[in-house]
Amino acid sequence: MIADDDPGIVDAVEIILDFEGYEVSSTVNGATVLDMTSEFPDLLLLDIWMSGSDGRDICRELKHRADTKDIPIIMISASRDIELSAFEAGADDFLAKPFEIDDLLGKIKKLL
């Protein structure tokens, strides 16, 4: 699952992951991720700065819930300076925008 408020990034990453054989869902609203009650994704690509939501808060919440704590989360951000705060929030990995597709695919394969 991709959660990013930039439709361009969502579309591009979704196309690439689909091409690589992944089944992809997406949202441009971070709150949608917290509303999940079933059919959880195998991995979440989560933007840190989203309209009305801080991805780190979403990550913390997901990692504290029994039914979502084991979902690998890769946090992404245009700000390289907040990588540490992503890990402190419970992220399993971090990727700075703009990123190379090979880096993204490598991180996904490592966590799945």
N, C-alpha and C positions, 0 to 999 in steps of 0.2 A: 504494500500500500504506500502511496505517495501522498503526503500532506504538505502542501506548499501553496501560498496565496498568489504565486506567480503562474498564471495559466500557461505561459510559454515554457517554463521549466517543466511543469506537470506534463504538458503535451510531448515535449521532446524526450523526457525520460521514459514516459509511458510507451512511446513508439519503440525506443531502443530496447527496453526490457521485454516488450511484446515480441520483438524480432528475435531476441535471445531465448524465447520460449517460456518466459514467465507469464503467469496470469496476473494482471495488474488491475488494481482499483485505485481511485484517487479522490481527493477532496481538496478544495481550496479554503476550507473552513476547519481550523484546528479543533474546535469544539465537537465536530462530528466524530473525531477519533475517540473522544471520551464517552460518546453515546453508544459505542459498540457493546453489544451484549452477547453476541454469538458470531460464529464464522469469522474468527479473528485472523488477521493476516499472518503469514509465516515470518514476515519482516516488515518493519515500518521505516520509511525514509521520511524524516520529520524536519521541517524547516524550523529554525529557532525563532525568527521574527515573522510572525503572521499577523494580519489584521485582527486586532482584538484578542489575540492569544500569544502567550509566550510558550514556545515549544518546550522549553525546559520545565515549565510547570506541568505540561501535558505528560512529558516523559516521567517526571517524578510520580505523578498520579498513576500512570500505567504500571510502573515498577513496584508500586505499593499494593496493587490489587492482585489477589491470588490468581485470578483467571487470565491476567495479562502480563504478569511479572517476567515471564520467560520469553516474551516476544523480543527478538533482537531489534534494537533501535539504532539507526544511523542518523545522527543529527547533521543538518547542513546549514551553512550560513555564509553570507557574503563577508562577514567579519571574522577574520582569522584570530582576532584577539580574544574570542570568547570560547575557544576550544576547551579550555580547562573547565569552564562552567558547564559545558555540555556533559563532560564526564562526571562532574560532581552531581549532576541531575540524574545520573544513572544510564546515560547513553553507552551503548556498546562500541560505538565508533563515531568518528567525526569526519566530515568532508567539507572543505572550504569552496565556496563558489568564486569564480567559475571553476569547474572541475573537469578532469579528463574522464571520458566515458570508461576507459580501461580501469581507472582507479575505482570508480563506482562499482563496476562489475566484479572486480577483485574483492572488494569489501563485502559485497553481497554473497559471493561464493564462499568466502571465509566464514561468514556468520550462519549460512544455511548448511 
